[in-house]
Amino acid sequence: MEVKRVIMTGNEAIALGAYEAGVSVGCAYPGTPSTEILENLSRYEGVNCNWSANEKTALEEGIGASMEGARVLVAMKHVGVNVAADPLLTLSYTGVGGGLVLISADDPGMHSSQNEQDNRHYARFAKIPLLEPSDSEEARDYVGAALDLSEKFDTPVMLRSTTRISHSRSTLIPGKRQEHEVTGFTKNPAKYVMLPGFARLRHPIVEDRLVALEEEAEKSPLNRIEPGSKKMGVLCSGVAYNYAREALPDATFLKLGFSHPLPKKLVRKFASMVDEIIVVEELDPFFEEQLLAMHLDVPVRGKELFGLLGELGAEIIREKVLGQKIEPIEVREDIPGRPPVMCPGCSHRGVFHTLKKLKLNVMGDIGCYTLGALPPLTSIDSCVCMGASIGMALGMARANPQSAEKTVAVIGDSTFLHSGITPLLDAVYNEAPITVMILDNSTTAMTGHQEHPGTGSTLQGEPSSAVNLEGLCASLGVKRVQAVDAFDLKELRSTIKSELEAKETSVVIVRRPCVFLLTEFDAPFWVDEDLCTACEACIKLGCPALSMKGEAAKINSTICTACGLCEQLCRFDAIRPAAEKEGVK
Amino acid sequence: MENQKSDILIAGVGGQGTILTGRIIASLAISEGLDVKTAETHGMAQRGGSVITHVRIGEKVYSPLIPQGDGDFLLSFEKLEALRWLPFLSPQGTVIVNTQELDPLPVLTGETEYSGGILEEIESKVGRLIAVDALSIDPVTKNARMVNTFLLGILATTMEFEKEKWLKVMEQEIKAKLVDINKQAFEAGWQFANK
């Protein structure tokens, strides 16, 4: 048989690894850079996958599947683990049925995230094993290794990817699936019912397990010493291994693939082979602090060289360790930035234009609409985490009841269903007169248009029940619920104003599908240059289809989707629908 | 390409097809028995932001990221983006750029101006510059989304793989209904470079 190497992203490789290892259940909520793991896993036969409302429900669904005996993968981005931390820290006590691997996809450098927390700490915090692959092949292999460890030691296992693993491609040879039998649930209250009396009996098991896991890590093939020069030892894991291997080809390496609990005997052996240890790790001094606490006989350096921020790269390591500073081509400094923008035809644009005009305080949330914080819309005043907008607006009203008259919370449909329902419940229960705007574009847009409980479709594209947002809000007790068209600026403005005046919790659902979901548009609008006064009212929409060059506004007809927002803003009737132009001709 | 590395940067604006282009190059290289790694931009920047794909080919590739100053080729689907990513190219490197100007939002809103003299600046700082208005050449005139495979056709003439192999990989990597026009665009780039 021909052995063929294929190339795939880390996320595709993680899905393949789960398939090959007999995983039969996968759960996740989308989040960059983790999203494609479940999308890929769902395409394999014999694996039941579902999008979950959020990361906590995803992990809980995973726990249930594991108790039933299935091998399980649960995937999320780094901040998703914060949401799932509650079940995770007690899952450590109960242990598993079938193997359970939790994929944490971290984002050093914050390519698409609100922070760059180092989730290796979660493995220590939860006292569970941590695996860190350094490329796609290892990502595939480590999923199987994680599930074996999970079952052997009765523990969930965290596999930590980073953006440069998940969204890098490298090669591997696909293998065959090893079927794993779903054995069925066996009642065992002392293991699964974490009442204090039972939990007290489980805690020592967790501590003993950690000792046993350290012994396992000592002999694991995932941890290896790669001999080289005695002068320099490099300790590293994950993608940093590949940066360091390229930058420091002569050094002796300790590559940690099974990196928590730290195999201390192996580290001491490594220390005995080298004159000093350089710890190459992104973000926090996770290994470095543990090494320093070991009082090794050789000096240990790491963060004093590399700092605590962002990503590493081979050139950074060369410079900091070897003093080889490269002098890249210098280019002028005043290159215009190219920030991400809301698409032409985006249903969020009119909302933020209106909120800016009304000079409101806007508690924002996580999604494409967070781009409403950037010029020229510049109208979002906060972005913390999924669902935070509503609770923060409530908190403002608690601190200063008058604030509710000039504050709105804006939250997308997927984010609202993820974690906006509970703070809305707080608001209505506590009779807070806040105004919540649910920007319903019928998808999880920023991560690449995934389905969610409101879209009426499953991960696999099968029809399913779609939550009715008006009905949901009404059932929580919100009496003022109404829907408006995202493209009707007049109605949008008057509705927001009237709801701000209302003395009770109100919800405005602003509705239009994400432009990505549409394939046909009306013919583009055009500018009658004789009528245009170059007042720039339309330009303030920040639409990529609109520009002001010379004496009049211009519409880029190749990208205009005829949403009509600019026409509504033009007081001189200079922006005209295409049909009229045809008529004129 | 034996014993040699080739580091290729593919720059553009979110949605212009940097990821697909990288995938085509990478797939061909592995089918030729070489080691390959890529690094891509997903997520927020794909919403019309500046995006970059790194493709590294060699006997053994470690880092998926091309270190600054190391790139051999910079393929840019937009003019300003070629300038932005220039520090990743070696001073001996080659720039292949579509001279199309896509105004970023700060330019559209009049906050700042699109940089002038970009091609002159690039030419003075790199080994070789190939600048072409891809949109003026068939079949890109018919479909602006073919800029990527057109420029790929130019790049391909500087690499050691046979044209038929490129075309075969494109059949595997591109959606069936778009294969033909992409192959035409590639062919047009190939011809342009050999003129």
Contacts between the chains, C-beta under 8 A, distances in Angstrom:
chain1	res1	chain2	res2	distance
A	5	B	30	5.6
A	6	B	30	7.4
A	7	B	23	7.8
A	7	B	26	5.2
A	7	B	27	6.2
A	7	B	30	5.2
A	7	B	36	6.0
A	7	B	38	7.9
A	9	B	40	7.6
A	32	B	42	6.0
A	32	B	43	3.6
A	32	B	44	7.3
A	33	B	42	6.3
A	33	B	43	6.7
A	111	B	41	7.1
A	111	B	42	7.8
A	111	B	43	5.9
A	111	B	44	7.2
A	111	B	45	7.0
A	112	B	42	7.1
A	112	B	43	3.0
A	112	B	44	4.3
A	112	B	45	7.3
A	135	B	37	7.2
A	135	B	64	7.7
A	164	B	39	5.9
A	164	B	64	5.9
A	164	B	65	6.7
A	167	B	39	6.7
A	167	B	40	4.9
A	167	B	41	7.6
A	167	B	42	5.1
A	168	B	37	6.0
A	168	B	38	6.1
A	168	B	39	4.6
A	168	B	40	7.1
A	168	B	64	3.8
A	169	B	22	7.7
A	169	B	23	7.2
A	169	B	26	5.8
A	169	B	36	7.3
A	169	B	37	6.6
A	169	B	38	4.3
A	169	B	40	7.5
A	169	B	64	7.7
A	170	B	36	7.1
A	170	B	37	4.7
A	170	B	38	7.8
A	170	B	61	7.7
A	170	B	64	6.8
A	171	B	30	5.5
A	171	B	35	6.8
A	171	B	36	6.5
A	239	B	63	7.8
A	239	B	64	7.2
A	242	B	62	4.3
A	242	B	63	4.8
A	242	B	64	7.0
A	243	B	62	7.4
A	243	B	63	5.0
A	243	B	65	7.4
A	245	B	62	4.5
A	245	B	63	7.8
A	246	B	62	4.0
A	246	B	63	4.7
A	246	B	67	7.8
A	313	B	63	6.9
A	313	B	65	5.2
A	313	B	67	5.8
A	313	B	68	7.6
A	314	B	62	7.6
A	314	B	63	4.9
A	314	B	65	7.3
A	314	B	67	4.6
A	315	B	67	3.7
A	315	B	68	5.1
A	315	B	69	7.1
A	315	B	70	7.4
A	318	B	67	7.6
A	326	B	67	7.3
A	326	B	68	6.1
A	326	B	69	4.4
A	327	B	69	7.1
A	328	B	68	4.4
A	328	B	69	4.0
A	328	B	87	3.9
A	328	B	88	7.2
A	329	B	69	7.2
A	329	B	86	5.0
A	329	B	87	5.4
A	329	B	89	6.2
A	329	B	91	5.8
A	329	B	125	5.1
A	329	B	126	7.1
A	330	B	87	7.3
A	331	B	83	5.6
A	331	B	84	7.6
A	331	B	86	5.1
A	331	B	87	6.5
A	331	B	121	6.9
A	331	B	125	7.6
A	332	B	83	7.7
A	332	B	115	7.1
A	332	B	121	7.1
A	334	B	112	7.9
A	334	B	115	7.4
A	335	B	80	6.7
A	335	B	83	5.9
A	335	B	84	5.5
A	335	B	115	6.0
A	336	B	80	6.9
A	336	B	104	5.3
A	336	B	106	5.3
A	336	B	107	5.5
A	336	B	112	4.9
A	336	B	113	7.4
A	336	B	114	6.6
A	336	B	115	6.7
A	337	B	50	7.8
A	337	B	104	6.5
A	337	B	106	6.2
A	338	B	13	6.7
A	338	B	48	7.6
A	338	B	49	5.7
A	338	B	50	4.1
A	338	B	80	7.3
A	338	B	81	7.4
A	338	B	84	7.6
A	338	B	104	3.9
A	338	B	105	7.7
A	339	B	49	5.9
A	339	B	104	7.4
A	339	B	105	6.6
A	339	B	106	7.9
A	340	B	14	6.7
A	340	B	44	5.1
A	340	B	45	5.4
A	340	B	46	7.4
A	340	B	47	3.9
A	340	B	48	5.8
A	340	B	49	3.7
A	341	B	47	6.1
A	341	B	48	4.5
A	341	B	49	7.5
A	341	B	105	5.0
A	342	B	47	7.2
A	343	B	47	6.6
A	343	B	48	6.9
A	368	B	47	6.6
A	371	B	47	6.9
A	374	B	105	7.9
A	375	B	105	7.7
A	375	B	106	7.3
A	375	B	109	7.1
A	375	B	111	6.8
A	376	B	105	7.9
A	376	B	109	5.2
A	376	B	111	7.8
A	446	B	43	7.2
A	446	B	44	6.5
A	446	B	47	7.6
A	447	B	43	7.3
A	448	B	42	7.9
A	536	B	110	7.3
A	539	B	108	7.4
A	539	B	109	5.4
A	539	B	110	6.8
A	540	B	109	7.8
A	542	B	105	6.1
A	542	B	108	8.0
A	542	B	109	6.4
A	544	B	48	6.1
A	544	B	105	6.4
A	544	B	108	6.4
A	546	B	108	6.6
A	547	B	103	6.2
A	547	B	107	7.7
A	547	B	108	4.4
A	547	B	109	8.0
A	548	B	108	7.6
A	548	B	109	7.4
A	548	B	110	5.2
A	558	B	144	7.2
